């Protein structure tokens, strides 16, 4: 429990940042692979969606344009949500600044795992089911969390930057320094960066295997263990702050009351449109 407390803690060390990044990359790989099997889209691939906007405008594909805009907006809103939460928690000096977005992500994954087949039938103004927007929002939320927690060193939902950084360090490792070159002028690989980015890549691929196999043979319920993993990381610092900070207790009570009112207004047996 003590080690879990420090992985998502506001006070970071290189080791806890690396572990958090690996956990997040595993989760992103699993969710991304599951998204492909369920909705046939890589819901963290914003480069592709940005390209899709341009292609759709030129080719006149209105539906594909709406798809891309919806995913981009959802991802952006998720990232903005993390920024709001983290900065609010920092202002109030909470240890759970990075645990709170994890808690929200777990809270979004749980209903997706329990009723994901239902959300596939819920239409949206962007010509995609609610599932696509939900997964894109979650990926934006998580990617911003890794960025904030690592001061920009960790990107957990896409691997382009990680593969590039890993390749740079491999190039340095293979570089032959001429004899007589002063130590300060020699090219040296940063092995810590190699471990970080290599680990992120392996975790993402491992998560993809986990997610693809789970969604293929089990279905949406396979998301529940992923939500459990995030809860295991988020709950220790969250509970620590909940016992010591009235700001967090007040926020949780307010959110509970608002969610209860929203739930009571929903028409029975009909999904929101």
C-alpha positions in Angstrom: 0.0 0.0 0.0 2.8 2.4 0.8 4.5 1.9 -2.6 1.1 2.4 -4.3 0.8 5.7 -2.4 3.9 7.0 -3.9 3.3 5.9 -7.6 0.5 8.4 -8.0 1.7 10.9 -5.4 2.2 14.6 -6.2 5.8 14.4 -5.1 7.6 12.7 -8.0 10.9 10.7 -8.3 12.3 9.3 -11.5 11.4 5.8 -10.3 7.8 6.6 -9.5 7.4 8.5 -12.7 8.7 5.6 -14.7 6.4 3.1 -12.9 3.4 5.4 -13.4 4.2 5.8 -17.1 4.5 2.0 -17.6 1.2 1.4 -15.9 -0.5 4.1 -18.0 1.1 2.8 -21.2 -0.2 -0.7 -20.4 -3.7 0.6 -19.8 -3.6 2.7 -23.0 -2.5 -0.2 -25.1 -5.3 -2.4 -23.8 -8.0 0.3 -24.2 -6.7 1.2 -27.7 -6.7 -2.4 -28.9 -10.1 -3.0 -27.4 -11.4 0.1 -29.2 -10.2 -1.3 -32.5 -12.0 -4.5 -32.0 -15.2 -2.8 -30.8 -15.5 0.3 -32.9 -12.7 -0.3 -35.5 -10.9 2.9 -34.5 -7.7 3.7 -32.7 -9.2 6.1 -30.2 -5.9 7.6 -29.0 -4.6 8.2 -32.6 -5.2 12.0 -32.9 -2.7 12.3 -35.7 -4.8 10.1 -37.8 -8.0 12.0 -36.9 -6.3 15.3 -37.7 -5.4 13.9 -41.1 -8.9 12.6 -41.5 -10.2 16.2 -41.1 -8.1 17.4 -44.0 -8.9 14.4 -46.2 -12.7 14.6 -45.5 -12.7 18.4 -46.3 -11.0 17.8 -49.7 -13.0 14.6 -50.6 -16.3 15.9 -49.2 -16.9 13.1 -46.8 -19.2 14.8 -44.2 -19.6 11.8 -42.0 -15.9 11.1 -41.7 -15.3 14.8 -41.0 -17.8 14.7 -38.1 -16.1 11.4 -36.8 -12.7 13.1 -36.7 -14.0 16.3 -35.1 -15.8 14.4 -32.4 -12.8 12.4 -31.5 -10.5 15.4 -31.5 -12.9 17.4 -29.3 -13.4 14.5 -26.9 -9.6 14.0 -26.5 -9.0 17.7 -26.0 -11.7 17.9 -23.4 -10.2 14.9 -21.6 -6.8 16.7 -21.5 -8.4 19.9 -20.3 -10.2 18.0 -17.6 -6.9 16.6 -16.3 -5.3 20.1 -16.3 -8.2 21.5 -14.3 -8.1 18.7 -11.7 -4.4 18.7 -11.3 -4.1 22.5 -10.9 -7.0 22.6 -8.5 -5.3 19.9 -6.4 -2.0 21.7 -6.5 -3.5 24.9 -5.3 -5.0 23.0 -2.3 -1.7 21.1 -1.8 -3.2 17.7 -2.2 -1.0 14.6 -2.5 -3.6 13.1 -4.9 -3.2 15.7 -7.7 -2.4 12.9 -10.1 -4.5 10.3 -8.4 -7.8 12.2 -9.0 -7.6 12.0 -12.8 -6.8 8.2 -12.4 -9.9 7.9 -10.2 -12.0 9.6 -12.8 -10.6 7.4 -15.5 -11.4 4.3 -13.5 -14.9 5.6 -12.9 -15.5 6.0 -16.6 -14.0 2.6 -17.5 -16.2 0.7 -15.0 -19.5 1.6 -16.6 -18.0 1.2 -20.1 -17.0 -2.4 -19.1 -20.4 -3.1 -17.5 -22.6 -1.6 -20.2 -20.3 -1.0 -23.2 -22.7 -2.9 -25.6 -25.4 -0.4 -24.7 -23.3 2.7 -25.3 -22.6 1.4 -28.8 -26.3 2.1 -29.7 -26.3 5.6 -28.2 -26.0 8.1 -31.1 -24.1 11.4 -30.9 -24.0 14.6 -33.1 -20.7 13.3 -34.5 -22.0 10.3 -36.4 -20.2 7.9 -34.0 -21.5 6.0 -31.0 -20.9 7.4 -27.5 -18.3 4.7 -27.0 -15.9 6.4 -29.4 -16.2 9.8 -27.7 -15.9 8.2 -24.3 -12.7 6.3 -25.2 -11.2 9.4 -26.8 -12.0 11.4 -23.7 -10.3 8.8 -21.5 -7.2 8.7 -23.7 -6.9 12.5 -23.6 -7.4 12.5 -19.8 -4.7 9.9 -19.4 -2.2 11.4 -21.8 -2.4 14.8 -20.1 -1.9 13.0 -16.8 1.3 11.4 -17.9 2.5 14.7 -19.3 1.8 16.7 -16.2 3.2 14.0 -13.8 6.5 13.7 -15.8 7.0 17.3 -16.8 6.4 16.3 -20.5 8.7 13.2 -20.6 6.0 10.6 -20.7 3.4 10.1 -23.4 1.4 7.0 -22.6 -1.3 6.8 -25.3 0.8 7.0 -28.5 4.2 5.6 -29.2 5.6 7.8 -32.0 7.5 10.1 -29.6 8.7 7.2 -27.5 10.0 5.2 -30.5 11.7 8.4 -31.8 13.4 9.0 -28.4 14.4 5.4 -28.1 15.9 5.5 -31.6 17.9 8.6 -30.7 19.4 7.0 -27.7 20.2 3.8 -29.6 22.0 5.9 -32.2 24.1 7.5 -29.4 24.8 4.1 -28.0 26.1 2.9 -31.3 28.0 6.0 -32.1 31.8 5.6 -32.2 33.7 8.3 -30.4 37.2 8.9 -31.9 40.1 8.2 -29.6 41.3 11.2 -27.9 37.9 12.9 -27.8 37.6 14.8 -24.5 35.0 13.2 -22.1 32.8 16.3 -22.2 32.6 16.2 -26.0 31.9 12.4 -26.3 28.5 11.2 -27.4 26.9 9.1 -24.7 23.5 7.3 -24.6 21.2 8.2 -21.8 20.4 4.7 -20.5 17.7 6.0 -18.1 15.8 7.4 -21.0 16.3 4.2 -22.9 14.8 2.2 -20.0 11.9 4.7 -19.8 11.0 4.8 -23.5 11.7 1.1 -24.1 9.6 0.2 -21.1 6.7 2.4 -22.3 6.8 0.7 -25.7 6.9 -2.8 -24.2 4.1 -1.9 -21.8 1.9 -0.5 -24.6 2.4 -3.6 -26.7 1.8 -5.9 -23.7 -1.4 -3.9 -22.9 -2.5 -4.3 -26.5 -2.1 -8.1 -26.3 -4.0 -8.1 -23.0 -6.8 -5.9 -24.4 -7.2 -7.6 -27.7 -7.3 -11.1 -26.2 -9.7 -9.9 -23.5 -12.2 -8.1 -25.8 -12.1 -11.0 -28.3 -12.8 -13.8 -25.8 -14.5 -12.0 -22.9 -16.0 -8.8 -24.2 -16.6 -5.5 -22.5 -16.2 -7.0 -19.0 -12.4 -7.3 -19.7 -12.2 -3.5 -19.0 -13.1 -4.1 -15.3 -9.6 -5.4 -14.4 -8.1 -2.3 -16.0 -10.3 -0.1 -14.0 -9.3 -2.1 -10.9 -5.6 -1.4 -11.7 -6.2 2.3 -11.9 -8.2 2.3 -8.7 -5.3 0.5 -7.0 -3.0 3.3 -8.0 -5.4 6.1 -7.2 -7.1 5.1 -4.0 -4.1 5.3 -1.5 -3.2 9.0 -2.1 -6.9 9.8 -2.5 -7.9 8.3 0.8 -4.9 9.9 2.4 -6.2 13.3 1.3 -9.8 12.5 2.1 -8.9 12.0 5.7 -6.9 15.3 6.0 -8.4 17.9 3.6 -11.9 19.4 3.9 -11.6 20.8 0.4 -11.6 17.3 -1.1 -14.4 16.0 1.2 -16.6 19.0 0.2 -15.9 18.4 -3.5 -16.8 14.7 -3.3 -20.1 15.5 -1.4 -21.0 18.1 -4.0 -20.3 15.8 -6.9 -22.3 13.0 -5.3 -25.3 15.3 -4.8 -25.1 16.5 -8.4 -24.8 13.1 -9.9 -27.8 11.9 -7.8 -29.9 14.8 -9.2 -28.8 14.0 -12.8 -29.6 10.3 -12.3 -33.1 11.1 -10.9 -33.9 13.3 -14.0 -33.0 10.5 -16.5 -36.1 8.9 -18.0 -36.4 5.3 -16.9 -35.3 2.8 -19.4 -34.3 5.2 -22.1 -30.6 6.1 -22.9 -29.8 9.8 -23.2 -29.6 11.1 -26.8 
